[in-house]
Amino acid sequence: MSSIAKQVILQLLLTLDLVPDWHLIGQLQAGVLQNQVAALFGVSPGTLSKLKAQFHITGCQRQAVKLASQEDDTPRRPFHHPVSAQSSTDLQSRFAGRYGRRLSAQTIRNRLHAANLRSHRAARSPAMTALQRQARLRWCRQHVHWNLNMWRNVMFSDESRFCLRTPVLTSTPLKTCGISLGVLFVPE
C-alpha cells in the first residue's frame, strides 16, 4: 500500500474519530517529532500539542483508552508511566528492576527534560523554632476573642502556598528545583 493511500485511510479514520488518541501519544513516545506526527495523522500541531500537554498533566489521554491486552512490562514498549511525583533516582531503580539494565540518573533527567517534564519536589517550609512557636501561641492567646471576619485576614508564614489567580490542583505544594521559598509577600 502506498504512503498516499495510508494517509488517505488515516485521514478518513480521523474524520470518523476512529483513531484513538493513544495512537498519537504512542508515536510521540516512540520518538517521532511532533510535527511529523501531526502531518502523519492529519491533525493540526496545536491540537497535538494540547493532547500532549493533557497527557503530561493527567497521565492519560482524552479518551482514556487502555487495553487490558497491552502489557507494560515488555522491553519494546516505551516507559510511559506518569512521572510527575517521582525523582530521577526512583525512575532509575524502577527501570533497572523492569528491564534489567541500569540508566544513569542524568540520562533520565535528560529524557524528562526532552519530553518537557520539569523536575519538581515537594515544597518544605523551614521548621519553626521554639521562640517562634511561643510568640505565635502568645499572639493567638491575645486574639482568642476575635470573630470569624477578623480571622479571615490572617495568614501565618508557614502555611502552604496558595494562588491568587488560579486554583491549586495538587494536594502537595510543589516548587521548581533551584528556587527557594523565601519570604512570601502578599499585597493587600
VEXZA-242741 format. One record per residue (C-alpha): residue in one letter; x, y, z; residue number from 1. Coordinates in nm, 2 decimals. Example, Ala and Ser with C-alpha at 12.3 -4.5 7.8 and 13.67 -1.06 7.14 Angstrom:
REM VEXZA-242741
+---+--------+--------+--------+-----+
: r :     c1 :     c2 :     c3 :   k :
+---+--------+--------+--------+-----+
: A :   1.23 :  -0.45 :   0.78 :   1 :
: S :   1.37 :  -0.11 :   0.71 :   2 :
+---+--------+--------+--------+-----+
//
This chain:
REM VEXZA-242741
+---+--------+--------+--------+-----+
: r :     c1 :     c2 :     c3 :   k :
+---+--------+--------+--------+-----+
: M :   0.00 :   0.00 :   0.00 :   1 :
: S :   0.14 :   0.34 :  -0.10 :   2 :
: S :   0.21 :   0.61 :   0.16 :   3 :
: I :  -0.06 :   0.83 :  -0.01 :   4 :
: A :  -0.32 :   0.55 :   0.04 :   5 :
: K :  -0.21 :   0.51 :   0.41 :   6 :
: Q :  -0.25 :   0.89 :   0.46 :   7 :
: V :  -0.60 :   0.89 :   0.30 :   8 :
: I :  -0.71 :   0.60 :   0.52 :   9 :
: L :  -0.57 :   0.76 :   0.83 :  10 :
: Q :  -0.74 :   1.09 :   0.74 :  11 :
: L :  -1.07 :   0.91 :   0.69 :  12 :
: L :  -1.04 :   0.73 :   1.02 :  13 :
: L :  -0.96 :   1.06 :   1.19 :  14 :
: T :  -1.26 :   1.23 :   1.04 :  15 :
: L :  -1.47 :   0.95 :   1.16 :  16 :
: D :  -1.30 :   0.97 :   1.50 :  17 :
: L :  -1.19 :   0.61 :   1.48 :  18 :
: V :  -0.82 :   0.66 :   1.56 :  19 :
: P :  -0.78 :   0.68 :   1.94 :  20 :
: D :  -0.57 :   0.94 :   2.09 :  21 :
: W :  -0.32 :   0.69 :   2.23 :  22 :
: H :  -0.20 :   0.62 :   1.88 :  23 :
: L :  -0.09 :   0.99 :   1.87 :  24 :
: I :   0.07 :   0.97 :   2.21 :  25 :
: G :   0.24 :   0.64 :   2.13 :  26 :
: Q :   0.40 :   0.80 :   1.82 :  27 :
: L :   0.53 :   1.08 :   2.04 :  28 :
: Q :   0.67 :   0.84 :   2.30 :  29 :
: A :   0.84 :   0.64 :   2.02 :  30 :
: G :   1.05 :   0.95 :   1.95 :  31 :
: V :   0.87 :   1.07 :   1.63 :  32 :
: L :   0.88 :   1.45 :   1.61 :  33 :
: Q :   0.56 :   1.64 :   1.70 :  34 :
: N :   0.53 :   1.80 :   1.35 :  35 :
: Q :   0.58 :   1.46 :   1.18 :  36 :
: V :   0.30 :   1.30 :   1.39 :  37 :
: A :   0.07 :   1.59 :   1.31 :  38 :
: A :   0.14 :   1.56 :   0.94 :  39 :
: L :   0.11 :   1.17 :   0.95 :  40 :
: F :  -0.23 :   1.18 :   1.12 :  41 :
: G :  -0.36 :   1.49 :   0.96 :  42 :
: V :  -0.42 :   1.69 :   1.27 :  43 :
: S :  -0.30 :   2.04 :   1.35 :  44 :
: P :   0.01 :   2.07 :   1.56 :  45 :
: G :  -0.19 :   2.28 :   1.81 :  46 :
: T :  -0.43 :   2.00 :   1.87 :  47 :
: L :  -0.15 :   1.76 :   1.91 :  48 :
: S :   0.03 :   2.00 :   2.15 :  49 :
: K :  -0.29 :   2.03 :   2.37 :  50 :
: L :  -0.33 :   1.65 :   2.37 :  51 :
: K :   0.04 :   1.61 :   2.47 :  52 :
: A :   0.01 :   1.87 :   2.75 :  53 :
: Q :  -0.30 :   1.70 :   2.88 :  54 :
: F :  -0.12 :   1.36 :   2.88 :  55 :
: H :   0.18 :   1.50 :   3.07 :  56 :
: I :  -0.05 :   1.67 :   3.33 :  57 :
: T :  -0.30 :   1.39 :   3.39 :  58 :
: G :  -0.11 :   1.08 :   3.27 :  59 :
: C :  -0.40 :   0.97 :   3.05 :  60 :
: Q :  -0.54 :   1.07 :   2.71 :  61 :
: R :  -0.86 :   1.24 :   2.63 :  62 :
: Q :  -1.04 :   0.91 :   2.57 :  63 :
: A :  -0.86 :   0.74 :   2.85 :  64 :
: V :  -0.82 :   0.42 :   2.64 :  65 :
: K :  -0.60 :   0.14 :   2.78 :  66 :
: L :  -0.64 :  -0.21 :   2.65 :  67 :
: A :  -0.61 :  -0.49 :   2.90 :  68 :
: S :  -0.42 :  -0.70 :   2.64 :  69 :
: Q :  -0.14 :  -0.44 :   2.63 :  70 :
: E :   0.14 :  -0.54 :   2.87 :  71 :
: D :   0.35 :  -0.27 :   3.03 :  72 :
: D :   0.65 :  -0.49 :   3.11 :  73 :
: T :   0.77 :  -0.57 :   2.76 :  74 :
: P :   1.11 :  -0.41 :   2.68 :  75 :
: R :   0.99 :  -0.29 :   2.34 :  76 :
: R :   0.72 :  -0.07 :   2.48 :  77 :
: P :   0.83 :   0.28 :   2.59 :  78 :
: F :   0.84 :   0.37 :   2.96 :  79 :
: H :   0.53 :   0.59 :   2.97 :  80 :
: H :   0.40 :   0.59 :   3.33 :  81 :
: P :   0.32 :   0.93 :   3.49 :  82 :
: V :   0.64 :   1.05 :   3.65 :  83 :
: S :   0.53 :   1.38 :   3.79 :  84 :
: A :   0.58 :   1.28 :   4.16 :  85 :
: Q :   0.90 :   1.06 :   4.12 :  86 :
: S :   1.26 :   1.16 :   4.13 :  87 :
: S :   1.51 :   1.05 :   3.87 :  88 :
: T :   1.67 :   0.80 :   4.11 :  89 :
: D :   1.32 :   0.65 :   4.17 :  90 :
: L :   1.27 :   0.61 :   3.80 :  91 :
: Q :   1.63 :   0.47 :   3.76 :  92 :
: S :   1.55 :   0.19 :   4.01 :  93 :
: R :   1.21 :   0.12 :   3.85 :  94 :
: F :   1.37 :   0.10 :   3.51 :  95 :
: A :   1.65 :  -0.13 :   3.63 :  96 :
: G :   1.40 :  -0.36 :   3.80 :  97 :
: R :   1.18 :  -0.38 :   3.50 :  98 :
: Y :   1.43 :  -0.40 :   3.21 :  99 :
: G :   1.74 :  -0.54 :   3.38 : 100 :
: R :   1.95 :  -0.25 :   3.26 : 101 :
: R :   2.08 :   0.05 :   3.45 : 102 :
: L :   2.04 :   0.40 :   3.33 : 103 :
: S :   2.22 :   0.69 :   3.49 : 104 :
: A :   2.01 :   0.95 :   3.67 : 105 :
: Q :   2.14 :   1.21 :   3.44 : 106 :
: T :   2.01 :   1.02 :   3.13 : 107 :
: I :   1.67 :   1.00 :   3.29 : 108 :
: R :   1.67 :   1.38 :   3.37 : 109 :
: N :   1.77 :   1.45 :   3.01 : 110 :
: R :   1.49 :   1.24 :   2.88 : 111 :
: L :   1.24 :   1.40 :   3.11 : 112 :
: H :   1.36 :   1.74 :   3.00 : 113 :
: A :   1.34 :   1.64 :   2.64 : 114 :
: A :   0.97 :   1.54 :   2.70 : 115 :
: N :   0.91 :   1.88 :   2.85 : 116 :
: L :   0.87 :   1.74 :   3.20 : 117 :
: R :   1.04 :   1.96 :   3.45 : 118 :
: S :   1.17 :   1.83 :   3.78 : 119 :
: H :   0.97 :   1.92 :   4.09 : 120 :
: R :   0.99 :   1.83 :   4.45 : 121 :
: A :   0.76 :   1.89 :   4.75 : 122 :
: A :   0.80 :   2.23 :   4.90 : 123 :
: R :   0.92 :   2.24 :   5.26 : 124 :
: S :   0.90 :   2.54 :   5.48 : 125 :
: P :   1.16 :   2.58 :   5.75 : 126 :
: A :   1.06 :   2.44 :   6.08 : 127 :
: M :   0.96 :   2.69 :   6.35 : 128 :
: T :   1.20 :   2.75 :   6.64 : 129 :
: A :   1.08 :   2.72 :   7.00 : 130 :
: L :   1.08 :   3.11 :   7.02 : 131 :
: Q :   0.87 :   3.14 :   6.71 : 132 :
: R :   0.62 :   2.88 :   6.85 : 133 :
: Q :   0.60 :   3.07 :   7.18 : 134 :
: A :   0.54 :   3.40 :   7.00 : 135 :
: R :   0.27 :   3.25 :   6.79 : 136 :
: L :   0.10 :   3.09 :   7.10 : 137 :
: R :   0.12 :   3.43 :   7.28 : 138 :
: W :  -0.03 :   3.61 :   6.98 : 139 :
: C :  -0.31 :   3.36 :   6.95 : 140 :
: R :  -0.40 :   3.38 :   7.32 : 141 :
: Q :  -0.42 :   3.76 :   7.28 : 142 :
: H :  -0.66 :   3.73 :   6.99 : 143 :
: V :  -0.87 :   3.44 :   7.12 : 144 :
: H :  -1.19 :   3.65 :   7.12 : 145 :
: W :  -1.17 :   3.75 :   6.76 : 146 :
: N :  -1.47 :   3.67 :   6.54 : 147 :
: L :  -1.46 :   3.49 :   6.21 : 148 :
: N :  -1.44 :   3.80 :   6.00 : 149 :
: M :  -1.13 :   3.92 :   6.19 : 150 :
: W :  -0.96 :   3.58 :   6.14 : 151 :
: R :  -1.01 :   3.58 :   5.76 : 152 :
: N :  -0.74 :   3.84 :   5.71 : 153 :
: V :  -0.47 :   3.64 :   5.90 : 154 :
: M :  -0.22 :   3.41 :   5.73 : 155 :
: F :   0.07 :   3.25 :   5.90 : 156 :
: S :   0.40 :   3.25 :   5.72 : 157 :
: D :   0.45 :   2.87 :   5.74 : 158 :
: E :   0.12 :   2.78 :   5.58 : 159 :
: S :   0.11 :   2.60 :   5.25 : 160 :
: R :   0.14 :   2.81 :   4.93 : 161 :
: F :  -0.17 :   2.95 :   4.76 : 162 :
: C :  -0.26 :   3.11 :   4.43 : 163 :
: L :  -0.45 :   3.43 :   4.39 : 164 :
: R :  -0.54 :   3.38 :   4.03 : 165 :
: T :  -0.57 :   3.00 :   3.96 : 166 :
: P :  -0.68 :   2.71 :   4.18 : 167 :
: V :  -0.40 :   2.49 :   4.31 : 168 :
: L :  -0.47 :   2.14 :   4.17 : 169 :
: T :  -0.22 :   1.94 :   4.36 : 170 :
: S :  -0.26 :   1.83 :   4.72 : 171 :
: T :   0.12 :   1.86 :   4.79 : 172 :
: P :   0.27 :   2.20 :   4.72 : 173 :
: L :   0.54 :   2.17 :   4.45 : 174 :
: K :   0.82 :   2.40 :   4.37 : 175 :
: T :   1.07 :   2.40 :   4.09 : 176 :
: C :   1.41 :   2.28 :   4.19 : 177 :
: G :   1.66 :   2.56 :   4.25 : 178 :
: I :   1.40 :   2.82 :   4.36 : 179 :
: S :   1.39 :   2.90 :   4.73 : 180 :
: L :   1.07 :   2.97 :   4.91 : 181 :
: G :   1.19 :   3.28 :   5.08 : 182 :
: V :   0.95 :   3.52 :   5.25 : 183 :
: L :   0.61 :   3.54 :   5.09 : 184 :
: F :   0.47 :   3.88 :   5.04 : 185 :
: V :   0.10 :   3.92 :   4.95 : 186 :
: P :  -0.01 :   4.28 :   4.88 : 187 :
: E :  -0.35 :   4.37 :   5.03 : 188 :
+---+--------+--------+--------+-----+
//
